[in-house]
Amino acid sequence: MLLEILLTAAARSLSAGSSFGEALEAGVDAIEFYGGARQGSRTMIDALRPAAAAWKAGKTLQEVAAAAREGADATKTMTASAGRANWVGKDSYDGVPDPGAAAVALVLEAAAKD
């Protein structure tokens, strides 16, 4: 559901003439609006927000992927305030990256490979 929201908002933004970075940012904004998570909530937003910012700033795909990975890795020490991890105790996920954030980083890393 959240990826559908991201892609729909990004497609609308691209149709309106936005750059890919601006469109990704619009998609992340839409996920935040409908899902309620923010950067620091220990969700995929923690990888998507820095990736969108890097893309919007004109960084290479490798740099975008690195920004996403850094954001995903940062979730290892966060306390969940949104998403599925919010339903379980911190001892269940402490030291492990959020799966959604890790998936975002993996997809971008795969896309960035030579």
DSSP file with accessible surface (Angstrom, degrees, kcal/mol):
  #  RESIDUE AA STRUCTURE BP1 BP2  ACC     N-H-->O    O-->H-N    N-H-->O    O-->H-N    TCO  KAPPA ALPHA  PHI   PSI    X-CA   Y-CA   Z-CA
    1    1 A M     >        0   0  167      0, 0.0     4,-2.0     0, 0.0     5,-0.1   0.000 360.0 360.0 360.0 -46.3    0.0    0.0    0.0
    2    2 A L  H  >  +     0   0   66      1,-0.2     4,-2.5     2,-0.2     5,-0.1   0.880 360.0  51.1 -67.2 -36.5    2.7    2.5    1.0
    3    3 A L  H  > S+     0   0  101      2,-0.2     4,-3.0     1,-0.2     5,-0.2   0.879 107.9  53.6 -66.9 -35.1    4.7    1.8   -2.2
    4    4 A E  H  > S+     0   0  123      2,-0.2     4,-2.6     1,-0.2     5,-0.2   0.925 109.3  48.6 -61.9 -42.5    1.6    2.4   -4.2
    5    5 A I  H  X S+     0   0   34     -4,-2.0     4,-2.3     2,-0.2     5,-0.2   0.938 112.9  48.1 -61.8 -45.5    1.2    5.7   -2.5
    6    6 A L  H  X S+     0   0   13     -4,-2.5     4,-2.6     1,-0.2    -2,-0.2   0.946 114.6  44.5 -60.6 -49.3    4.8    6.6   -3.2
    7    7 A L  H  X S+     0   0  113     -4,-3.0     4,-2.6     2,-0.2    -1,-0.2   0.878 112.7  51.0 -67.9 -37.3    4.7    5.6   -6.9
    8    8 A T  H  X S+     0   0   56     -4,-2.6     4,-2.2    -5,-0.2    -1,-0.2   0.943 113.8  44.1 -64.6 -46.5    1.3    7.3   -7.5
    9    9 A A  H  X S+     0   0   15     -4,-2.3     4,-2.1    -5,-0.2    -2,-0.2   0.906 114.4  50.0 -65.5 -39.6    2.5   10.6   -6.0
   10   10 A A  H  X S+     0   0   12     -4,-2.6     4,-2.8    -5,-0.2    -2,-0.2   0.920 109.9  50.8 -65.7 -40.4    5.9   10.4   -7.8
   11   11 A A  H  X S+     0   0   51     -4,-2.6     4,-2.6     1,-0.2    -2,-0.2   0.911 109.7  50.1 -63.6 -42.1    4.2    9.7  -11.1
   12   12 A R  H  X S+     0   0  175     -4,-2.2     4,-1.3     2,-0.2    -1,-0.2   0.913 111.6  48.9 -60.5 -43.0    1.9   12.7  -10.7
   13   13 A S  H  <>S+     0   0   19     -4,-2.1     5,-2.3     2,-0.2     3,-0.3   0.917 111.4  48.4 -64.6 -43.3    4.9   14.9   -9.9
   14   14 A L  H ><5S+     0   0   75     -4,-2.8     3,-1.9     1,-0.2    -2,-0.2   0.910 108.3  55.0 -62.8 -40.4    6.8   13.6  -12.9
   15   15 A S  H 3<5S+     0   0  111     -4,-2.6    -1,-0.2     1,-0.3    -2,-0.2   0.798 104.0  55.8 -62.5 -27.5    3.8   14.3  -15.1
   16   16 A A  T 3<5S-     0   0   86     -4,-1.3    -1,-0.3    -3,-0.3    -2,-0.2   0.407 129.0 -96.8 -85.9   1.0    3.8   17.8  -13.9
   17   17 A G  T < 5S+     0   0   67     -3,-1.9    -3,-0.2     1,-0.2    -2,-0.1   0.549  72.2 149.1  99.9   7.6    7.4   18.3  -15.1
   18   18 A S      < -     0   0   37     -5,-2.3    -1,-0.2    -6,-0.1     2,-0.1  -0.334  49.9-107.8 -71.3 157.6    9.3   17.6  -11.8
   19   19 A S     >  -     0   0   56      1,-0.1     4,-2.5    37,-0.0     5,-0.2  -0.313  35.7-103.3 -73.0 167.8   12.8   16.1  -11.8
   20   20 A F  H  > S+     0   0  100      1,-0.2     4,-2.8     2,-0.2     5,-0.2   0.908 123.4  51.8 -62.9 -39.8   13.1   12.5  -10.6
   21   21 A G  H  > S+     0   0    2     34,-0.3     4,-2.3     2,-0.2    35,-0.3   0.916 111.0  47.1 -61.8 -42.6   14.5   13.7   -7.3
   22   22 A E  H  > S+     0   0   81      2,-0.2     4,-2.3     1,-0.2    -1,-0.2   0.890 112.3  50.8 -65.6 -38.2   11.5   16.1   -6.8
   23   23 A A  H  X S+     0   0    0     -4,-2.5     4,-2.2     2,-0.2    -2,-0.2   0.917 109.8  48.9 -67.0 -42.2    9.1   13.3   -7.7
   24   24 A L  H  X S+     0   0   18     -4,-2.8     4,-2.4     2,-0.2    -2,-0.2   0.919 110.4  51.9 -62.5 -41.3   10.7   10.9   -5.2
   25   25 A E  H  X S+     0   0   50     -4,-2.3     4,-2.8     1,-0.2    -2,-0.2   0.914 108.1  51.3 -61.3 -40.8   10.5   13.6   -2.6
   26   26 A A  H  X S+     0   0   29     -4,-2.3     4,-2.1     1,-0.2    -1,-0.2   0.898 109.5  51.0 -63.0 -38.8    6.8   14.0   -3.4
   27   27 A G  H  X S+     0   0    0     -4,-2.2     4,-2.1     2,-0.2    -2,-0.2   0.914 110.4  47.6 -64.5 -42.3    6.3   10.3   -3.1
   28   28 A V  H  X S+     0   0    0     -4,-2.4     4,-2.6     1,-0.2    -2,-0.2   0.917 109.7  53.9 -65.5 -41.3    8.0   10.3    0.3
   29   29 A D  H  X S+     0   0   75     -4,-2.8     4,-2.4     1,-0.2    -1,-0.2   0.908 108.2  50.6 -57.4 -41.6    5.9   13.3    1.4
   30   30 A A  H  X S+     0   0   16     -4,-2.1     4,-2.8     2,-0.2     5,-0.4   0.912 108.7  50.6 -65.9 -41.9    2.7   11.3    0.4
   31   31 A I  H  X>S+     0   0    3     -4,-2.1     4,-3.1     1,-0.2     5,-0.5   0.927 111.8  48.6 -60.7 -43.7    3.8    8.2    2.5
   32   32 A E  H  X5S+     0   0   27     -4,-2.6     4,-1.8     3,-0.2    -2,-0.2   0.920 112.4  49.0 -62.2 -41.5    4.4   10.5    5.5
   33   33 A F  H  <5S+     0   0  146     -4,-2.4    -2,-0.2    -5,-0.2    -1,-0.2   0.949 123.2  29.4 -63.2 -51.0    1.0   12.1    5.0
   34   34 A Y  H  <5S+     0   0  160     -4,-2.8    -2,-0.2     1,-0.1    -1,-0.2   0.830 128.2  40.0 -82.4 -33.1   -1.0    8.9    4.7
   35   35 A G  H  <5S-     0   0   43     -4,-3.1    48,-0.2    -5,-0.4    -3,-0.2   0.720  92.4-137.9 -90.2 -25.5    1.2    6.6    6.8
   36   36 A G     << +     0   0   49     -4,-1.8    -4,-0.2    -5,-0.5     2,-0.1   0.303  57.3 128.1  88.3 -10.7    2.1    9.0    9.6
   37   37 A A        -     0   0    9     -6,-0.4     2,-0.3     5,-0.0    -1,-0.3  -0.448  36.0-169.6 -78.6 154.3    5.8    8.0    9.9
   38   38 A R    >   -     0   0  124     -2,-0.1     3,-2.2    -3,-0.1     5,-0.2  -0.887  42.7 -69.8-131.8 166.5    8.5   10.6    9.8
   39   39 A Q  T 3  S+     0   0  105     -2,-0.3     5,-0.1     1,-0.3     7,-0.0  -0.363 125.6  35.2 -58.5 131.6   12.3   10.3    9.5
   40   40 A G  T 3  S+     0   0   38      3,-0.2    -1,-0.3    -3,-0.0    39,-0.2   0.341  86.1 104.4 100.1  -2.8   13.4    8.8   12.8
   41   41 A S  S <  S-     0   0   12     -3,-2.2    40,-1.8    39,-0.1    41,-1.0   0.476  94.5-112.2 -85.4  -4.7   10.3    6.6   13.2
   42   42 A R  S    S+     0   0    3      1,-0.2    43,-0.2    38,-0.2     2,-0.2   0.966  77.8 113.1  67.3  58.7   12.3    3.4   12.3
   43   43 A T  S >  S-     0   0   13     -5,-0.2     3,-1.9    55,-0.1     4,-0.3  -0.805  89.1 -76.7-139.5-175.9   10.6    2.8    8.9
   44   44 A M  T >> S+     0   0   33      1,-0.3     4,-2.8    -2,-0.2     3,-1.5   0.746 119.9  76.0 -60.9 -20.6   11.4    2.9    5.2
   45   45 A I  H 3> S+     0   0    1      1,-0.3     4,-2.8     2,-0.2    -1,-0.3   0.854  83.3  65.9 -58.2 -32.3   11.2    6.7    5.5
   46   46 A D  H <4 S+     0   0    2     -3,-1.9    -1,-0.3     1,-0.2    -2,-0.2   0.731 113.0  31.1 -67.4 -19.9   14.6    6.6    7.2
   47   47 A A  H <> S+     0   0    0     -3,-1.5     4,-1.6    -4,-0.3    -2,-0.2   0.758 120.0  52.2 -99.6 -36.9   16.1    5.3    3.9
   48   48 A L  H  X S+     0   0   13     -4,-2.8     4,-2.9     2,-0.2     5,-0.2   0.898 103.7  55.4 -68.3 -42.7   13.8    7.0    1.5
   49   49 A R  H  X S+     0   0   36     -4,-2.8     4,-2.4     1,-0.2     5,-0.2   0.952 111.9  41.2 -61.8 -50.0   14.1   10.6    2.8
   50   50 A P  H  > S+     0   0   29      0, 0.0     4,-2.4     0, 0.0    -1,-0.2   0.883 114.9  52.9 -67.1 -31.9   17.9   10.8    2.5
   51   51 A A  H  X S+     0   0    0     -4,-1.6     4,-2.6     2,-0.2    -2,-0.2   0.935 110.3  47.3 -64.9 -44.4   17.8    9.0   -0.9
   52   52 A A  H  X S+     0   0    0     -4,-2.9     4,-2.8     1,-0.2   -27,-0.2   0.916 112.0  50.1 -62.6 -41.8   15.3   11.5   -2.2
   53   53 A A  H  X S+     0   0   52     -4,-2.4     4,-1.8    -5,-0.2    -1,-0.2   0.915 111.5  48.4 -63.8 -41.4   17.4   14.4   -0.8
   54   54 A A  H  <>S+     0   0   13     -4,-2.4     5,-2.4     2,-0.2    -2,-0.2   0.924 113.2  47.1 -65.0 -42.7   20.5   13.1   -2.5
   55   55 A W  H ><5S+     0   0   69     -4,-2.6     3,-1.7     1,-0.2   -34,-0.3   0.924 111.1  51.2 -64.9 -42.8   18.7   12.6   -5.8
   56   56 A K  H 3<5S+     0   0   99     -4,-2.8    -1,-0.2   -35,-0.3    -2,-0.2   0.846 106.0  56.5 -63.0 -31.6   17.2   16.0   -5.6
   57   57 A A  T 3<5S-     0   0   73     -4,-1.8    -1,-0.3    -5,-0.2    -2,-0.2   0.429 122.0-107.4 -80.5   0.4   20.7   17.5   -5.0
   58   58 A G  T < 5 +     0   0   63     -3,-1.7    -3,-0.2     1,-0.2    -2,-0.1   0.683  63.1 158.8  85.0  18.4   22.0   15.9   -8.2
   59   59 A K      < -     0   0  101     -5,-2.4    -1,-0.2    -6,-0.2     2,-0.0  -0.281  45.8 -97.4 -70.5 161.0   24.0   13.1   -6.6
   60   60 A T     >  -     0   0   69      1,-0.1     4,-2.5     4,-0.0     5,-0.2  -0.290  34.0-106.8 -71.3 164.2   24.9   10.0   -8.5
   61   61 A L  H  > S+     0   0   50      1,-0.2     4,-2.7     2,-0.2     5,-0.2   0.874 122.9  55.6 -61.2 -35.5   22.9    6.8   -8.2
   62   62 A Q  H  > S+     0   0   96      1,-0.2     4,-2.2     2,-0.2    -1,-0.2   0.909 109.4  46.1 -62.7 -41.0   25.8    5.3   -6.2
   63   63 A E  H  > S+     0   0   92      2,-0.2     4,-2.2     1,-0.2    -2,-0.2   0.864 111.1  52.3 -70.2 -36.2   25.6    8.3   -3.8
   64   64 A V  H  X S+     0   0    0     -4,-2.5     4,-2.3     2,-0.2    -2,-0.2   0.937 110.7  47.9 -62.9 -45.6   21.8    8.0   -3.6
   65   65 A A  H  X S+     0   0    4     -4,-2.7     4,-2.6    43,-0.2    -2,-0.2   0.903 110.4  51.7 -62.7 -39.7   22.2    4.3   -2.7
   66   66 A A  H  X S+     0   0   57     -4,-2.2     4,-2.6     2,-0.2    -1,-0.2   0.892 108.4  51.2 -65.1 -38.5   24.8    5.1   -0.1
   67   67 A A  H  X S+     0   0   21     -4,-2.2     4,-2.2     2,-0.2    -1,-0.2   0.912 111.1  48.3 -64.4 -40.4   22.5    7.7    1.5
   68   68 A A  H  X S+     0   0    0     -4,-2.3     4,-2.8     2,-0.2    37,-0.2   0.919 111.4  50.0 -64.7 -42.9   19.7    5.1    1.6
   69   69 A R  H  X S+     0   0   54     -4,-2.6     4,-3.1     2,-0.2     5,-0.2   0.921 109.6  50.9 -62.3 -43.3   22.1    2.6    3.2
   70   70 A E  H  X S+     0   0  149     -4,-2.6     4,-1.8     1,-0.2    -1,-0.2   0.925 112.2  47.2 -60.5 -43.2   23.2    5.1    5.8
   71   71 A G  H  X S+     0   0   10     -4,-2.2     4,-0.7     2,-0.2    -2,-0.2   0.913 113.1  48.4 -64.2 -41.9   19.6    5.8    6.7
   72   72 A A  H >< S+     0   0    0     -4,-2.8     3,-1.1    29,-0.2    26,-0.5   0.931 110.9  50.4 -64.5 -44.0   18.7    2.1    6.8
   73   73 A D  H >< S+     0   0   62     -4,-3.1     3,-1.6     1,-0.3     4,-0.3   0.850 101.7  62.7 -64.0 -31.9   21.7    1.4    9.1
   74   74 A A  H >< S+     0   0   45     -4,-1.8     3,-1.2     1,-0.3     4,-0.3   0.775  89.8  69.4 -64.8 -23.2   20.7    4.2   11.4
   75   75 A T  G X< S+     0   0    0     -3,-1.1     3,-0.9    -4,-0.7    -1,-0.3   0.688  77.7  81.8 -69.8 -15.2   17.5    2.3   12.2
   76   76 A K  G <  S+     0   0   78     -3,-1.6    19,-2.5    -4,-0.3    20,-0.4   0.807 101.9  33.3 -58.1 -31.3   19.4   -0.3   14.0
   77   77 A T  G <  S+     0   0  112     -3,-1.2    -1,-0.2    -4,-0.3    -2,-0.2   0.374  98.3 106.4-108.4   3.7   19.5    1.9   17.1
   78   78 A M    <   -     0   0   39     -3,-0.9     2,-0.5    -4,-0.3    17,-0.1  -0.510  66.8-128.6 -83.6 152.2   16.2    3.6   16.8
   79   79 A T        -     0   0   88    -39,-0.2     2,-0.1    -2,-0.2     7,-0.1  -0.877  35.1-115.2 -94.9 127.6   13.1    3.0   18.9
   80   80 A A        +     0   0    8     -2,-0.5   -38,-0.2     5,-0.2   -39,-0.1  -0.400  40.7 166.5 -67.2 134.0   10.1    2.4   16.6
   81   81 A S  S    S+     0   0   73    -40,-1.8     2,-0.3     1,-0.2    -1,-0.1   0.284  71.0  19.8-125.1   3.4    7.3    4.9   16.8
   82   82 A A  S    S+     0   0   16    -41,-1.0     4,-0.3   -40,-0.1     3,-0.2  -0.953  96.2  41.8-158.0 170.2    5.5    3.8   13.6
   83   83 A G  S >  S-     0   0   41     -2,-0.3     3,-1.2   -48,-0.2     4,-0.3  -0.100 103.1 -49.7  77.1-177.7    5.3    0.8   11.4
   84   84 A R  G >  S+     0   0  201      1,-0.3     3,-1.9     2,-0.2     4,-0.2   0.818 129.8  63.8 -64.9 -34.9    5.2   -2.9   12.4
   85   85 A A  G >  S+     0   0   14      1,-0.3     3,-1.3   -43,-0.2    -1,-0.3   0.760  89.3  71.2 -63.5 -20.4    8.1   -2.8   14.7
   86   86 A N  G <  S+     0   0   82     -3,-1.2    -1,-0.3    -4,-0.3    -2,-0.2   0.705  90.9  60.6 -66.0 -18.2    6.1   -0.4   16.9
   87   87 A W  G <  S+     0   0  197     -3,-1.9     2,-0.3    -4,-0.3    -1,-0.2   0.547 103.5  53.0 -87.1 -11.8    3.9   -3.3   17.8
   88   88 A V  S <  S-     0   0   77     -3,-1.3    -8,-0.1    -4,-0.2     5,-0.1  -0.802  95.0 -85.1-121.4 166.6    6.6   -5.4   19.4
   89   89 A G    >   -     0   0   37     -2,-0.3     3,-2.1     1,-0.1     4,-0.4  -0.347  35.7-116.8 -71.1 152.1    9.2   -4.8   22.1
   90   90 A K  G >> S+     0   0   69      1,-0.3     4,-2.4     2,-0.2     3,-1.7   0.818 112.3  68.5 -59.3 -29.6   12.5   -3.1   21.3
   91   91 A D  G 34 S+     0   0  143      1,-0.3    -1,-0.3     2,-0.2    -2,-0.0   0.741  92.4  62.4 -63.8 -17.6   14.3   -6.3   22.3
   92   92 A S  G <4 S+     0   0   84     -3,-2.1    -1,-0.3     1,-0.1    -2,-0.2   0.691 122.7  14.6 -78.2 -20.6   12.8   -8.0   19.3
   93   93 A Y  T X4 S+     0   0   22     -3,-1.7     3,-2.3    -4,-0.4    -2,-0.2   0.447  84.0 134.3-134.6  -3.4   14.5   -5.7   16.8
   94   94 A D  T 3< S+     0   0   92     -4,-2.4   -17,-0.2     1,-0.3   -18,-0.1  -0.260  81.7  14.6 -57.7 129.6   17.3   -3.9   18.6
   95   95 A G  T 3  S+     0   0   48    -19,-2.5    -1,-0.3     1,-0.2   -19,-0.2   0.397 106.6 101.8  87.1  -2.2   20.5   -3.9   16.5
   96   96 A V  S <  S-     0   0   83     -3,-2.3    -1,-0.2   -20,-0.4    -4,-0.0  -0.934  75.5-116.4-114.5 134.8   18.7   -5.0   13.4
   97   97 A P        -     0   0   33      0, 0.0   -24,-0.1     0, 0.0   -25,-0.1  -0.325  40.5 -92.4 -67.7 151.1   17.8   -2.5   10.6
   98   98 A D     >  -     0   0   16    -26,-0.5     4,-2.8     1,-0.1     5,-0.2  -0.427  34.2-132.6 -58.3 131.8   14.2   -1.9    9.8
   99   99 A P  H  > S+     0   0   97      0, 0.0     4,-2.4     0, 0.0     5,-0.2   0.883 104.1  49.6 -60.3 -39.3   13.2   -4.3    7.0
  100  100 A G  H  > S+     0   0   24      2,-0.2     4,-2.1     1,-0.2     5,-0.1   0.924 113.3  46.2 -66.0 -42.1   11.5   -1.7    4.9
  101  101 A A  H  > S+     0   0    0      2,-0.2     4,-2.3     1,-0.2   -29,-0.2   0.918 113.0  50.1 -65.8 -41.2   14.5    0.7    5.1
  102  102 A A  H  X S+     0   0   17     -4,-2.8     4,-2.7     1,-0.2    -2,-0.2   0.901 109.0  52.3 -64.3 -39.1   16.9   -2.2    4.4
  103  103 A A  H  X S+     0   0   49     -4,-2.4     4,-2.5    -5,-0.2    -1,-0.2   0.915 108.2  50.8 -63.4 -42.8   14.8   -3.2    1.3
  104  104 A V  H  X S+     0   0   20     -4,-2.1     4,-2.3     2,-0.2     5,-0.2   0.944 112.1  47.4 -58.8 -47.1   14.9    0.4    0.0
  105  105 A A  H  X S+     0   0    0     -4,-2.3     4,-2.8   -37,-0.2    -2,-0.2   0.929 111.4  50.8 -62.4 -42.2   18.7    0.4    0.4
  106  106 A L  H  X S+     0   0  102     -4,-2.7     4,-2.5     2,-0.2    -1,-0.2   0.903 109.5  50.0 -63.6 -42.5   19.0   -3.0   -1.3
  107  107 A V  H  X S+     0   0  101     -4,-2.5     4,-2.3     2,-0.2    -1,-0.2   0.941 114.0  44.7 -62.0 -45.8   16.9   -2.0   -4.3
  108  108 A L  H  X S+     0   0   24     -4,-2.3     4,-1.7     1,-0.2   -43,-0.2   0.891 112.3  52.0 -67.5 -37.0   18.9    1.2   -4.8
  109  109 A E  H  X S+     0   0   57     -4,-2.8     4,-0.7    -5,-0.2    -1,-0.2   0.910 110.2  48.9 -64.7 -41.4   22.2   -0.6   -4.3
  110  110 A A  H >< S+     0   0   65     -4,-2.5     3,-0.8     1,-0.2    -2,-0.2   0.913 111.4  49.4 -63.8 -40.9   21.2   -3.1   -6.9
  111  111 A A  H 3< S+     0   0   61     -4,-2.3    -1,-0.2     1,-0.2    -2,-0.2   0.815 109.5  53.5 -65.8 -29.9   20.3   -0.4   -9.3
  112  112 A A  H 3< S+     0   0    9     -4,-1.7    -1,-0.2   -51,-0.2    -2,-0.2   0.576  81.5 114.2 -85.2  -9.2   23.6    1.4   -8.7
  113  113 A K    <<        0   0  167     -3,-0.8    -3,-0.0    -4,-0.7   -51,-0.0  -0.331 360.0 360.0 -64.5 145.3   25.8   -1.6   -9.6
  114  114 A D              0   0  195     -2,-0.0    -1,-0.1     0, 0.0    -2,-0.0  -0.218 360.0 360.0 -66.5 360.0   27.9   -1.3  -12.6
